[in-house]
């Protein structure tokens, strides 16, 4: 099938998730003259911060340059991890075993916090705690996964276990891997419906969410802040930056600490039930040990495959990238070659120099930033924890809240040179591992 032949006649260059919920600005709330806490960015982190602040009796106002949820929160793959795999960062010092264990345990806490939030707020978002399979792309990686499983179980009670190559079709309809690792404490959901439910919970508690109100000026005045937005000025006691992969020149101190990367995702047309059952017999989500990680899963209604990756390091349109993503999907599941794509889209994730998320305070501003591609639970958790910190909750604790939010001397916030160099290096390492491992 030629590249043009992969597109369904009803193809849309927009998220598949938007068929169920499309971000909009129909409720254009006014920017108030003052608020206790101003939150810049209406994604998962921003809304989670606002929701928890409202529960703690603190007024919060969220401002966003676009429609609330227009960014990555309604564009992600919807995979939810129950623990973080702490690896040695490419250009930063690796965390100590003790520090890595703390972060892994907190990531697990984030998983359960998200699950409880969904239950408490009655959010109908296709939550499915069905586990995750991480395919090993070479024998060397499979051996490394055995050690990883032991650490994950010790630090986060992740329910991790190994699946040898001869049994992997019990997990996935593919012979592409050399076995892999199953983590039982993992899930997937409908990211746009989760966002809609989170926003509804905020609305019901009186959180003001101001769309089309991009911040154009931000200045600290004594013990407070003055914000200029596209729809009016506002003063606040505290400011939270929750812009993640869409962080810009307004906050240069954060911009030079975050590398925005566009992730691309496709959704297939409706597939035959027997093929779907073969691809994912246990309705798992799937990732790999590649450094440039593809991810895939069935749609919440179990009728399609949703597949995401990054192939080229220059930014392309979603439709331009779609054939390359589809080729990757067919590599792993050859039967897909007979079917077409109905949707293709992209959204920004934010990588950090040390490849870990961060909560804290910098230049007087609170922040929850750096999803590193695992934002659904992570950003919800960090936003919630940040709210508790702002409120002065006595038992506040967060492993991602440290004095360190590293920069790199070769990166000033302009990704045009760094990303292709690092991307091609990672691609070479992946190729070399498959060749020699």
C-alpha positions in Angstrom: 0.0 0.0 0.0 1.5 3.4 -1.0 1.8 6.2 1.5 -1.3 7.9 0.2 -3.2 4.6 0.3 -3.0 4.3 4.1 -5.5 7.1 4.7 -9.1 6.2 5.2 -11.6 8.2 3.2 -12.8 9.7 6.5 -9.3 10.6 7.6 -8.9 13.6 10.0 -5.8 15.3 11.1 -6.9 15.7 14.7 -6.9 13.6 17.8 -9.1 10.5 17.7 -10.0 11.4 21.3 -11.7 14.5 20.2 -14.5 12.4 18.7 -15.7 12.1 22.4 -14.6 15.5 23.8 -13.3 18.5 21.9 -11.6 21.3 23.9 -13.5 24.6 23.4 -13.7 28.1 24.8 -17.5 28.5 24.7 -17.5 29.4 28.4 -15.2 32.4 28.3 -14.9 33.2 32.0 -13.6 36.7 32.7 -10.1 37.2 34.1 -10.6 38.4 37.7 -8.7 41.5 39.0 -7.2 39.4 41.8 -6.9 35.9 43.0 -5.0 34.0 45.7 -3.1 31.7 43.3 -2.8 32.2 39.5 -2.0 29.1 37.6 -0.5 29.4 34.1 -1.5 26.4 32.0 -4.8 24.5 32.0 -3.5 21.0 31.4 -3.5 18.1 33.8 -1.0 19.7 36.2 -2.7 23.1 36.2 -6.2 21.7 36.8 -4.9 19.2 39.4 -3.2 22.0 41.3 -6.4 24.2 41.1 -8.7 21.3 42.2 -6.6 20.4 45.2 -6.2 24.1 46.2 -10.0 24.5 46.1 -10.4 21.5 48.3 -8.0 23.1 50.8 -10.0 26.4 50.8 -7.7 28.4 48.6 -8.9 30.4 45.6 -7.3 29.5 42.3 -7.6 31.0 38.8 -6.3 29.1 35.8 -5.3 31.0 32.6 -4.5 29.4 29.3 -3.5 30.9 25.9 -5.8 28.5 24.0 -8.9 26.4 24.7 -8.5 24.5 28.0 -7.1 21.1 27.2 -6.1 22.0 23.7 -2.5 20.9 24.4 -1.0 17.5 25.3 -3.6 16.6 27.9 -6.2 15.6 25.2 -3.6 14.4 22.7 -1.6 11.8 24.7 -1.7 8.1 24.2 -3.5 7.7 27.5 -1.0 5.2 28.9 -0.7 5.3 32.7 2.4 3.9 34.5 2.3 2.7 38.0 6.1 3.2 38.6 8.9 5.0 36.9 11.8 3.2 35.3 14.7 5.3 36.6 17.6 5.2 34.1 20.9 6.9 33.8 20.2 10.2 32.0 22.0 10.9 28.8 23.7 14.2 29.9 23.2 14.3 33.7 24.3 12.5 36.8 22.4 9.3 37.6 20.4 9.4 40.8 21.6 7.3 43.7 19.8 3.9 44.3 18.1 5.4 47.3 17.0 8.5 45.4 15.8 6.3 42.5 13.8 4.2 44.9 12.1 7.3 46.4 11.1 8.6 43.0 9.8 5.1 41.9 7.7 4.9 45.1 6.3 8.4 44.4 5.4 7.5 40.8 3.5 4.5 42.2 1.7 6.9 44.6 0.8 9.0 41.6 -0.9 6.0 39.9 -3.1 5.3 43.0 -3.8 9.0 43.5 -5.1 9.2 39.9 -7.2 6.1 40.2 -8.8 7.4 43.4 -9.4 10.8 41.9 -11.2 9.2 39.0 -13.3 7.2 41.4 -14.0 10.0 43.8 -15.1 12.4 41.0 -17.0 9.8 39.0 -15.0 10.4 35.9 -16.1 8.2 33.1 -12.9 7.9 31.1 -12.4 4.2 30.2 -10.0 3.6 33.1 -8.6 0.0 32.6 -6.0 -1.3 35.0 -4.9 -4.1 32.7 -1.1 -3.8 32.9 1.7 -3.0 30.5 4.0 -5.1 28.5 7.5 -3.7 27.7 9.0 -5.6 24.8 12.7 -6.2 24.8 14.3 -5.3 21.5 17.3 -7.5 22.1 18.5 -10.3 24.4 20.7 -7.9 26.4 17.7 -5.7 27.1 15.7 -8.7 28.3 18.5 -9.5 30.8 18.5 -6.0 32.0 14.7 -6.1 32.5 15.1 -8.9 35.0 17.0 -6.6 37.3 14.6 -3.8 36.6 11.6 -5.9 37.6 13.2 -6.7 41.0 13.9 -3.0 41.7 10.3 -2.0 40.7 8.8 -4.7 42.9 11.0 -3.7 45.9 10.5 0.0 45.6 6.9 0.3 44.2 5.2 -3.1 44.6 4.6 -2.9 40.8 3.6 -6.6 40.2 6.4 -6.9 37.6 7.4 -10.2 36.1 9.2 -11.4 33.0 7.7 -13.1 30.0 10.1 -15.2 27.9 10.1 -15.0 24.1 8.4 -18.3 23.7 5.4 -17.1 25.7 5.1 -13.5 24.6 2.1 -14.2 22.3 0.2 -14.7 25.5 0.7 -10.9 25.9 1.0 -9.5 22.4 0.3 -10.7 18.8 3.8 -10.1 17.6 7.1 -11.9 17.3 9.1 -8.7 17.1 10.5 -8.9 20.6 12.9 -11.1 22.6 10.4 -11.5 25.5 9.6 -8.6 27.8 8.5 -7.3 31.1 4.9 -7.1 32.4 3.9 -4.5 35.0 0.5 -5.3 36.5 0.2 -1.9 38.2 -0.4 0.0 35.0 -3.4 1.2 33.1 -4.8 3.2 30.2 -7.7 5.6 29.8 -9.3 8.0 27.4 -7.2 11.1 27.9 -9.7 13.7 26.7 -12.6 12.3 28.8 -10.3 12.2 31.8 -9.5 15.9 31.1 -13.2 16.7 30.7 -13.9 15.1 34.1 -11.1 16.9 35.8 -12.3 20.2 34.4 -15.8 19.5 35.5 -14.6 18.8 39.0 -12.8 22.1 39.0 -15.9 23.9 37.7 -18.1 22.4 40.4 -15.7 23.7 43.1 -15.7 27.2 41.7 -12.3 27.2 40.1 -12.1 29.9 37.4 -10.6 28.6 34.2 -10.0 31.4 31.7 -9.5 30.4 28.1 -7.9 32.5 25.4 -6.1 34.4 28.2 -2.4 33.9 27.4 -0.1 35.6 29.8 1.9 38.4 28.1 3.6 39.9 31.2 4.6 38.5 34.6 6.1 40.7 37.3 6.8 40.1 41.0 5.7 43.0 43.2 6.8 42.7 46.8 5.0 39.6 48.2 2.7 39.2 45.2 2.5 39.1 41.4 1.1 41.1 38.6 0.0 39.3 35.4 -1.0 40.8 32.1 -3.1 38.5 30.0 -4.8 38.8 26.6 -8.1 39.4 28.3 -7.2 41.6 31.3 -4.8 42.1 34.2 -4.7 40.2 37.4 -2.8 40.2 40.7 -2.0 37.1 42.7 -0.3 36.1 46.0 1.3 33.1 44.3 2.0 32.0 40.7 2.2 28.4 39.4 3.8 27.6 36.1 2.3 24.5 34.6 3.0 25.0 30.9 5.1 21.8 30.4 5.8 21.2 26.7 4.3 24.6 25.7 6.7 26.7 27.9 7.8 29.8 26.1 9.6 33.1 26.4 7.4 34.3 29.2 9.4 32.2 31.6 13.0 31.9 30.2 14.3 30.2 33.4 12.0 27.3 32.7 12.3 27.3 29.0 16.0 26.5 29.2 15.3 23.6 31.5 12.7 22.0 29.3 13.1 20.4 25.8 9.7 20.3 24.0 9.4 17.3 21.7 6.4 16.7 19.5 5.0 13.1 19.8 3.0 11.8 16.9 0.1 9.3 17.2 -2.2 7.5 14.7 -5.5 5.6 15.1 -6.5 2.9 12.7 -9.9 2.2 11.3 -12.1 -0.3 13.1 -10.3 -3.6 13.1 -11.8 -7.2 13.1 -12.4 -8.5 16.6 -10.2 -11.6 16.0 -7.2 -9.3 15.0 -7.8 -7.1 18.0 -7.9 -10.1 20.3 -4.6 -11.3 18.8 -2.9 -8.0 19.1 -3.8 -7.5 22.8 -5.2 -10.7 24.3 -5.2 -9.1 27.8 -5.9 -5.5 26.8 -2.4 -4.4 27.9 -0.7 -1.2 26.8 2.6 -1.6 25.1 6.0 0.1 25.1 9.5 -1.1 24.2 13.1 -0.9 25.5 14.1 1.4 22.6 15.4 4.8 23.7 13.0 6.4 21.1 10.0 4.6 22.6 7.0 3.6 20.5 3.8 3.1 22.5 0.5 1.5 21.5 -2.8 0.2 22.9 -6.4 -0.6 21.9 -8.9 2.2 21.9 -11.1 2.4 25.0 -14.0 0.7 23.1 -11.7 -2.0 21.9 -12.2 -1.4 18.2 -9.0 0.2 17.0 -5.3 0.4 17.5 -3.7 3.7 18.7 0.0 3.8 18.0 2.5 6.6 18.8 6.2 7.2 18.1 8.7 9.7 16.8 10.6 8.9 13.6 12.0 12.1 12.2 13.7 14.8 14.3 12.4 17.8 12.4 8.9 18.8 13.1 6.4 17.6 10.4 2.7 17.8 10.2 0.8 14.9 11.7 -0.3 13.8 8.2 3.3 13.9 6.9 4.5 11.8 9.8 1.6 9.3 9.8 3.0 7.0 7.0 6.3 6.7 9.0 4.4 5.9 12.2 2.2 3.4 10.4 5.3 1.7 9.0 6.6 1.2 12.6 3.2 -0.3 13.6 3.3 -2.7 10.6 6.8 -3.7 11.5 5.5 -5.0 14.8 2.1 -6.2 13.7 2.3 -7.1 10.0 -1.5 -7.8 9.7 -2.1 -4.0 10.0 -0.8 -3.5 6.5 -4.3 -4.4 5.2 -6.0 -1.5 7.1 -6.0 2.3 7.0 -5.6 5.2 9.3 -8.6 7.4 10.3 -6.8 9.9 12.6 -3.3 11.4 13.0 -2.2 14.1 15.4 0.7 15.3 17.6 1.3 17.1 20.8 4.3 18.4 22.8 5.9 16.5 25.7 8.5 18.2 27.9 11.9 16.4 28.5 14.2 17.5 31.3 18.0 17.4 31.4 18.0 14.7 34.1 15.0 12.9 32.5 12.9 13.3 35.7 9.9 15.5 36.5 10.2 18.4 38.9 8.1 20.2 41.5 9.4 23.3 43.3 9.9 27.0 43.3 12.2 29.0 41.0 12.6 32.8 40.7 9.6 33.1 43.1 7.3 31.0 41.0 5.9 27.6 41.9 6.1 24.9 39.1 5.1 21.4 38.2 7.0 20.5 35.0 8.7 17.9 33.0 6.5 15.0 32.2 9.2 13.2 30.1 6.4 11.5 28.1 4.6 10.1 31.2 2.2 12.9 32.0 -1.2 11.5 32.8 -0.6 10.2 36.3 2.7 12.2 36.8 1.3 15.6 36.1 -1.9 15.0 38.1 0.2 13.8 41.1 2.7 16.7 40.9 -0.1 19.3 40.6 -1.9 17.8 43.6 1.3 17.7 45.7 2.2 21.3 44.7 -1.1 22.5 45.9 -0.5 20.8 49.2 2.9 22.5 49.4 1.4 26.0 48.7 -1.3 25.4 51.3 1.3 24.4 53.9 -0.1 20.9 54.5 1.8 19.5 57.5 2.6 16.1 56.0 3.6 17.3 52.5 6.2 15.1 50.9 7.2 14.7 47.2 10.3 13.0 45.9 10.2 15.2 42.8 10.5 18.4 44.9 14.2 19.1 45.3 16.6 22.1 45.0 17.9 20.7 41.8 16.3 21.5 38.4 19.3 21.2 36.1 20.3 23.1 33.0 22.9 22.3 30.4 25.5 24.7 29.1 24.8 23.7 25.5 21.1 24.3 25.7 19.4 27.7 26.1 15.9 26.8 25.2 16.4 26.6 21.4 15.8 23.0 20.5 16.6 23.3 16.8 20.2 22.1 17.1 20.0 20.0 20.2 17.1 17.8 19.4 18.4 16.4 16.0 21.8 15.7 17.4 20.5 13.9 20.5 17.8 12.2 18.4 20.2 10.8 15.9 22.5 9.6 18.7 19.7 7.8 20.4 18.6 6.3 17.0 22.2 5.0 16.5 22.2 3.5 20.0 18.9 1.7 19.4 20.2 0.4 16.0 23.5 -0.8 17.6 21.7 -2.6 20.5 19.5 -4.5 18.0 22.5 -5.4 15.9 24.8 -6.5 18.7 22.5 -7.3 21.7 
